[in-house]
Amino acid sequence: MIRSELLQALAKENPELRAEDVERAVDTFFDEIAERLTEGGRVELRGFGAFSTRYRHARRGRNPRTGEAVSVPDKRVPYFKPGKDMRARLNVD
C-alpha cells in the first residue's frame, strides 16, 4: 500500500471528514513517529508493533557498480519490530 491508497482508504472509512483533514491526520501521524525516532525515542503501537532505531558501526563496503571499496560511516537506522498480534495475523495456518 502506498500513501495515496492509505489516504483513499481512510477517506472511504470516514466520509464525514474532508480529504484535507484525512491528509493532515496522516501527515501528523508520520511526522510524530519520525520526530520521536530522530530524538532517539521509541514509538509503540499496541497490537501492531514498535518503531525504534538501531546503531550501525562504520564499515568497509563495496560499490556494486564498480566493485570499488568504499567507507560506510556509522549511522542510526530505523527498525520495526512487529507486535504479538501482528505476528499472529501474519502466520495463520
LUMFITOR-801917 format. One record per residue: x, y, z of N, C-alpha, C in turn; residue in one letter. Coordinates in steps of 0.02 Angstrom, whole numbers, padded with zeros to 5 digits, always signed. Example, Ala and Ser with C-alpha at 12.3 -4.5 7.8 and 13.67 -1.06 7.14 Angstrom:
2
+00660-00284+00390+00615-00225+00390+00660-00165+00390a +00642-00112+00354+00684-00053+00357+00645+00002+00394s 
REM end
This chain:
93
+00042-00059+00000+00000+00000+00000+00044+00062+00000m +00027+00108-00042+00064+00171-00044+00022+00225-00009i +00054+00282+00003+00022+00336+00041-00046+00357+00013r -00051+00365-00052-00114+00386-00082-00169+00334-00071s -00152+00270-00073-00201+00217-00060-00224+00220+00013e -00178+00234+00059-00196+00241+00129-00244+00300+00138l -00229+00356+00107-00274+00414+00112-00343+00398+00084l -00346+00363+00029-00411+00345+00000-00450+00298+00046q -00416+00249+00075-00449+00202+00120-00476+00238+00182a -00437+00283+00210-00460+00320+00269-00518+00366+00252l -00515+00399+00195-00569+00442+00173-00634+00402+00162a -00627+00342+00135-00685+00299+00123-00716+00276+00188k -00674+00261+00238-00698+00238+00304-00727+00295+00345e -00708+00358+00329-00730+00416+00366-00758+00469+00319n -00816+00457+00289-00843+00504+00240-00860+00573+00269p -00866+00577+00335-00882+00642+00366-00822+00689+00367e -00762+00663+00354-00701+00704+00353-00685+00726+00282l -00660+00786+00277-00638+00811+00211-00571+00778+00195r -00554+00774+00131-00491+00744+00109-00431+00779+00140a -00435+00846+00147-00380+00884+00177-00369+00865+00250e -00424+00850+00286-00419+00831+00356-00387+00762+00363d -00406+00716+00319-00376+00649+00320-00301+00655+00306v -00283+00694+00256-00213+00702+00238-00173+00733+00295e -00202+00783+00328-00169+00815+00384-00158+00766+00442r -00207+00723+00454-00201+00674+00508-00145+00624+00493a -00143+00600+00431-00091+00552+00411-00021+00585+00415v -00016+00647+00390+00048+00682+00394+00071+00692+00466d +00025+00710+00510+00041+00720+00580+00064+00655+00611t +00030+00601+00596+00047+00535+00623+00119+00516+00604f +00135+00520+00541+00202+00501+00519+00255+00550+00542f +00239+00614+00544+00287+00664+00568+00304+00653+00641d +00254+00635+00682+00267+00622+00753+00310+00561+00763e +00299+00509+00724+00341+00449+00729+00413+00467+00709i +00421+00503+00654+00488+00522+00631+00523+00566+00682a +00487+00613+00711+00516+00659+00760+00540+00621+00822e +00499+00574+00846+00518+00535+00905+00580+00493+00891r +00583+00463+00832+00642+00423+00814+00704+00467+00808l +00696+00527+00781+00751+00574+00774+00780+00592+00842t +00737+00597+00892+00758+00613+00960+00788+00552+00995e +00789+00495+00963+00816+00435+00993+00765+00395+01032g +00701+00413+01025+00648+00380+01062+00622+00319+01027g +00567+00295+01053+00535+00234+01029+00460+00247+01023r +00428+00218+00973+00355+00226+00964+00325+00156+00965v +00280+00145+01012+00248+00079+01018+00174+00085+01005e +00149+00046+00958+00077+00043+00942+00053-00027+00961l +00019-00032+01016-00003-00097+01042-00041-00137+00989r -00022-00200+00983-00055-00243+00934-00026-00238+00864g +00012-00185+00851+00041-00176+00785+00116-00187+00787f +00152-00148+00828+00224-00156+00832+00257-00095+00861g +00323-00096+00860+00362-00041+00890+00415-00018+00840a +00421+00048+00834+00472+00079+00793+00527+00104+00839f +00589+00092+00820+00646+00117+00857+00704+00126+00808s +00762+00144+00834+00821+00149+00791+00874+00102+00817t +00917+00082+00773+00974+00039+00791+01037+00073+00764r +01091+00063+00800+01155+00092+00782+01194+00043+00738y +01221+00067+00683+01264+00026+00640+01334+00056+00640r +01382+00015+00654+01452+00037+00656+01478+00052+00585h +01529+00094+00581+01561+00108+00518+01592+00043+00491a +01595+00038+00425+01622-00024+00395+01648-00008+00325r +01681-00057+00297+01703-00052+00228+01650-00086+00185r +01626-00050+00136+01576-00077+00091+01604-00083+00021g +01561-00096-00026+01582-00105-00095+01530-00071-00140r +01555-00033-00189+01511-00004-00239+01489-00060-00285n +01424-00076-00288+01402-00133-00328+01413-00123-00403p +01416-00062-00425+01425-00050-00497+01498-00060-00518r +01545-00033-00477+01616-00035-00497+01656-00087-00459t +01630-00110-00402+01668-00157-00361+01719-00123-00316g +01723-00057-00321+01771-00019-00282+01752-00019-00208e +01802-00025-00164+01791-00023-00091+01775+00049-00071a +01725+00056-00028+01706+00123-00004+01697+00119+00072v +01705+00176+00104+01696+00180+00176+01624+00200+00190s +01590+00160+00231+01521+00175+00251+01524+00200+00323v +01503+00262+00336+01507+00289+00404+01457+00257+00451p +01470+00265+00517+01422+00239+00565+01358+00280+00561d +01302+00249+00579+01238+00283+00572+01185+00248+00614k +01129+00284+00624+01070+00254+00655+01021+00239+00599r +00989+00181+00603+00941+00161+00553+00874+00144+00586v +00818+00157+00552+00753+00139+00582+00745+00064+00585p +00708+00042+00637+00696-00029+00648+00624-00037+00669y +00591-00089+00643+00522-00104+00662+00518-00175+00688f +00487-00183+00746+00476-00249+00774+00401-00260+00778k +00374-00308+00741+00302-00320+00742+00280-00344+00811p +00219-00325+00830+00190-00347+00894+00164-00418+00889g +00146-00445+00947+00122-00514+00951+00060-00525+00908k +00012-00478+00911-00049-00484+00871-00034-00483+00796d +00013-00439+00776+00031-00435+00705+00063-00500+00682m +00108-00527+00720+00140-00590+00702+00089-00646+00696r +00040-00646+00742-00012-00698+00740-00054-00692+00676a -00070-00630+00656-00110-00619+00596-00072-00640+00533r -00006-00631+00534+00034-00648+00476+00047-00723+00469l +00042-00759+00524+00059-00830+00525+00000-00876+00540n -00058-00859+00513-00117-00900+00522-00109-00963+00479v -00122-01020+00510-00115-01084+00472-00178-01103+00437d 
REM end
